[in-house]
Amino acid sequence: MLPNASVKTLDAKSALLQSYINSSEKQKSLYKRTLLIVSISQIFGGAGLAAGVTVGALLAQQMLGTDAFAGLPSALFTLGSAGAALFVGRLSQRYGRCTGLTTGFIIGGLGAIGVIISAIINSVLLLFISLLVYGAGSATNLQARYAGTDLANSKQRATAISITMVFTTFGAVAGPNLVNVMGKFALSIGVPSLAGPFILAAVAYILAGLVLFTLLRPDPLVIARTIEATKQEQNDEGHITTSNQVENKRGVIVGATVMILTQIVMVAIMTMTPVQMRHHGHDLSAVGLVIGFHIGAMYLPSLVTGVLVDKLGRTAMASASGITLLMAGLIAAFAPEDSMVLLVIALSLLGLGWNFGLISGTALIVDSTEASTRAKIQGTVDVLIALSGAAGGAMSGMIVAGSSYSTLSIIGGFFSILLIPVVIWSRGGKK
């Protein structure tokens, strides 16, 4: 027998779930509230992920004394994000978005603290371990985009994804442009300047986790699963027959492939751009400016992109992603080494192409899954995305060390064209 208090708690929870099942107005209200809460957390999450992107390679270069492994930090925190994506996805599937996302952000914040300590004691081993843990914040920041779609209908999904990504822009753009400020602050408290942005990352990730833990209630994924289960029970045959609610394996494969290819190209070129700039006399503020434009282009166009994906279609925008990434690679490859303007254009296009790919690919995944299995599949797909980014980051340093930044950019640009046959294949299916 359960104690009376436990029975009352279960009854209250059941009554709360039932109130959302019976009211479309409450569902709409929770959808809007979830978008707002997730968007607020994304502001902090964006600031947290920007630290590793901006100075991770430079910190490794400084501590290792060679360029050959400058891509390793990107590979490590991307690899760490792969494990975290699986963990956060499974945790979200079992306990809801609140538990999964909160845990991921807090772990990412602890990883950032580890990076700071490694810089202080000059421990390369601790740096590598901490970067793996720090990757949890990146994975969680990316998975948070799914939370806004849990209660969205098929015509709102890409737009819902885009809204959360727009808010990521505020933190993601501010982060790189605070490199010098955080570097000076770090020096003032006895911490190496390149570890400064990770101080910001630690605070930002932990705050993102606290926002979700405090405010993301009731849990949107739990409500979505309950609504879906109720509809299944009400159906005579016990199945949902609407095509958009039936898991579509082709849609999952295409969505995952689009995001994987765009991730490889984006991470590879982005990772080595700060190193390339430092080699040719650009200071940290110039690096922060270029990366700031890049991250801004990754997230700021999202609201328009989401509308286009919902209106023009997922595959059309996936094709646009491949073409945009090709242009980015070619401009980065042939731009004069001292041209800040062309570097800004190239990295902005790189971010924009990634944006097109991520939103169209994510919408395809959501379209092709059910609430009962969605978080687990999303987590698995994000693992593949993270591993592909890790491969891109690791190979980028080796390609540049063995050849040049231009070669890396050309390879990346033409690699993105593989999106076109993927889109052609996808149109051979029912979707």
N, C-alpha and C positions, 0 to 999 in steps of 0.2 A: 504494500500500500504506500502511495506517495503521501508525504506530509501535506496538510491543508494548504500551506503557503505555496508548495510546488504545484498543486492542482490549480490553485487560483492563477498562478503565473501562466500555466499552460492554457487555461481557459481564456485569459486575457490576450495571449498571443494568437490563439485561434480566432477570437473575435476580431482582432485587428486585421488578420489576413482576410477574413470573410468580408470585412467592410470594404477592402480594396477590390475583391472579386466582384462584389455587387455594385460597385460604383465606378463608372467610366470617368466621372469627373475627378474622383480621388486618384485614379490612375494617372490622369493627365497632370494633376497637381504634383504628384510624386515625381513624375517624369521631369517636370520643369525644376523642381527643387533639387533632384539628383544632379541635373546638369549644372546648376548653380554651385552646389557643394563641390562636385568634382572639378569644376573650373577653377574655384578658389584654390583647391589643393594643387592644381596644375601650375599655378603661378609659382608656388614654392618649388614644386618638382622640376620645373624648367630651369630655375636658377641652380638647383642642385646638379643637374646633369651637365650644365655648361662648363663647370670647372674641369672635369676630366677631358672634355673635348678641347678646351682652350690650352691648358698647360700640362696635361698628362704626358704628352710626348716630350715636351721640353724638360719636365722633371726627370724623366727616365734618361734622357740624353745627358743631363747634368750629372746624375748619379752614376751612370754606367760609363760615361766618357766616350761613347760611340754612337753613330747614327744608325748602324745596322739594326739595332733593336729599338729604335725610336717608335716603331709601330706597335711594340709589345704592350704598352699600357692600354691602348685601344683594344687590342686583342684580349687582354686579361679582363678588363671590366665588361667587355662584350661577352666573353665566355662566362663570366660570373652572372651576367644578366640572363644567359641561357638557362643555367640551373635555377635561377630565381624565377624565371618565367614559368617553368614547369611547377615549381613549388607554389608560387602565388596563384597560378591557375587551378591547381588541385585544391588548395586551401579555400579559394573563392567558391569552387564548385561544392565543397562540403559544408562550409560555414557561412558563405556569402561574401559579397564584395568588400564590406567593411573590414572584416577580419583579414582577408587576403591582402588588400591594398595597404592597410595600416602596418601590418607586419613587414611587408616589403620595403616600405619607405623608412621605417625605423632601422632595419638592417642596413640599408644603403647609407644612412647617416652614421652608423657605427663604422662602416667601411671608410668613410671620409675622415673620421677621427683617426683611424689607423694609418691612413696616408700621411696625415699631419705628423703623427708620432714617428713614422719611418723617416720623414725628411729631417726631423730634429736629431734623431740618433744615427742618421745616414745608414739605414739598414735596407739593402735592396730586397732581401727576402721578405721582410715585413711589408715593404712597398707592394710587392707582387701579390702577397696574400690579401692585403687590404684592398687592392684594386679589384680583385675577384669579388670581395664582399661588397664593395662600393657599387658594383654592377647591378646589385639588387634594386637600387634606386632607379636606375635607367629602365630596367624591365618593368618595374611597377608603374613608373611614369607612363610607359607605353601602354600597359594593360589598363590603366585608368580610363583610356578612351572607350573601352568596351562598356564600362559601367553606364555611360550615358545612353547606350543603345538598348539596354535591357527592357525598357518599357516603351521604346519607340516603334512606330509602325514602319512598314517597308519603304514608305516615301519620306521618312524622317531620318533614317539611319545614318546616311552619309553626312547630313547636316548636323546631326547630334555629335558625331565624331569630330566634325570640323569645329564646332563651338568649343569643345574642351581643348582642342589643339590651339585655337586662337589665344586662349588664356595662357597656355604654356609659353606663348611668345613673350609675354611681359617679363617673366623670369629669365627665359632663355636668352633674350637680347640683353637684359641688364647684366647678367652674369659675366660674359666676356668683357663688357665695357667697365666692369669693376675690378678687372685684373690688377691694374696699377694701384688702385685704392686699397684692395685687400692685400696686395704685396707689401705696401708700406705699413699697413696695420700689422701684418705678420712680423715684419722686421722690428716693429716697435715693441713687440712682446717676446722677442727672441726666437722667432720661428723663421726658417728660410722663406724668402719672398715667393717662390713658386708654389709653396704650400698654402699661401694665403687664400686662393680661391676655394680650396677644400674646406677652409673654415666656414665660408659662406655655404658650401654644399652640405656640410654637417647640420648646420642650423636649419637650412631650407628643407632638407629631406625629413628631419624630425618634426618640423612644423606641419609639413604636408600630411604626415601620418596622424598627427594629433587632430587636425581639422577633420579628417575622415572618421577617425575613431569617435569623435565627439558628435558629429553632425549627420553622418550617413546612416540615418535610422528613420523609418524601417528600411531594411536592406532591399534595393531594387531587384537584385537577382532572385532573392527568396520570393518576393511578390510575383515576379514574372514566372517562376517555376510553378507556383501555386495556381496562378491563373491558367497556365498551360495544362496542368494536370486536371483542373476542373473541366476544361473544355474537352479533354480526352474522355473523361468519364461521361460527359453529356452526349457524346457521339455514340450512335447506336452500335457501331462496330468497334468502339474503343480506340479509334485512330483519328488523327487530324488529317483531313484530306486536302487541305489547302496546299498548293504546290510550294508556296513560299515557306511553309513550316516543316517541310520534309527535308531531311538532311540530303544535300546534293553533293556527292563526292567530287564531281567535276568542278563545281564551284569552289569547294575547299582547296582543291589542288591548284586551280588557277589563281585564286586569291593569295595563297601561300607563295606560289612561284613569283608573282608580281612583286610582293613585298621582299622576298629573298634577294632577287636580282637588284632591285633598287637599293637595298641595304648594302650589298657588297660594293657597288659602285660608289655610293655616297661615302661610306666609311673609309674606303681605300684612299680616295682623293683628299677628303677632308683631313684625315689623320696626318698626312705628310705636308700639307700646305703650311702650317706654322713652322715646321723645320725648314722647308724651302725658303720661306720668307726670312727667317733668322740668318740663314746662310748668306743672304744677299743684302744684309744690313738693315732690315726693318726691325724696329723696336717692338716691345711688348704691346704698346698702345696700338700700333698698326696691326699687329696680329689680332688683338682683341676686336678691332674695328671690322676686319675682314670676316672673322668668325662670327661676329655679331650680325653682320649682314646675312651670312650663310644661315645661321640659326633662325633669324627673322624670316627668311624665305622658306625655311622648313615648316614654319608654323603660322605666320601671319596671313598668308593667302588662303588659309584653311576654310574660312567661312564661304568664300566664293567657290573654292574647290568642291566643298560638300554639296552646294547647290547644283554645280555642274555635273557631279557624279550622279545625283538623284535625277537630274533632268536629261542629260545626254547619255547616261549609261555608264556602267562600270568599265566595260572593255574599251570604250572610246577614250576614257581618261587614262587607262593603263597604257594605251598606245602613245598618248601625249607625253606620258612619263618617259618612255624610252627615247623619244625624239629630243626632249628637253635635256636629258642626261647626256646624250651624244653631243649636243651643242656645248654643254658645260665642259665636257672632257676636251673637246677640240680647242676651245678658247683658253682653258688652263694650260694646255700643251704648247700653244704657239704665242701666248702673251709674253711680251718683253719682261725680263726678270724684275725690272724696277717699276713696272706699271701697276700701281695700286688700283686704278680704275678698272682695268681688265680682270684683275684678280677678284675684285668685288663682284663684277658681272658674272664671272665663271662660277664663283662659289654661291652666288645667289641663284643662278640657274641650277646648280647642283642641289641646293636645298628645295627649290621649286619642283624639280623632277621627282625627288624623294617624296615630297608632299602629295603629288598626284598619285604616285604608286601606293603610298601607305593608305590613303583614304579610299581609293578604289578597291584595293586589295582587302582592306578591313571590311568594307561594305559587302563584298562578295562572301567573306567568311560568315558574317552575321546572317546574311540572306540564306546561307546554306546549312545552318545549324538550328537545333532546337534548344530551348532554355534548359532542358534537363541535362544536356551534355555540353552546352555551349562553352562554359568557362574552361572546362578541361581541354576541349579542342583548341580554344583560343590560346591557352597556355602552351600547348604542344606546338602550335604554329609559331608562336613567339620564340620558342626554343630554337627552332630552325632558323628564324630570322636572326637571332642573336649569334648563333654559331656561324652563320654566313658572314655576319659583320665581323666576328672574331677572325675568320679566315682572311677577309679583306684587309683588316688592320694589320695582321701579322705579315701578309705577303707584300703590303705596300712598302714597308721599310726595306725589305729585301730587294724588291724591284728597283727602288730608287738607289740603293747602295750599289746594286749591280749594273744599273743603267742610268736612268735619270727620272726626274719628276715628270718631264714631258712624255716619256714612254709610258709611265704609269697612267697618266691622264688619257692618252690615246687608247690604251688597252681598256680602261674603264669605260670610256665613251662608247666604243664599239661593242663592248660586252652588253651594254644596255639595250642594244638593238634586238637581243634575243627575246625581248618582250613582245615583239611583233608576231613571231610564229606562235607564241603562247596564246595571244589574243585570237589569232586565226583558228587555232585548235579549239578554243573555248566556244567559238561560235558554231562549232560543229555539234555542240550539245543542245539540250533543250532550252538552256537558259539564254 
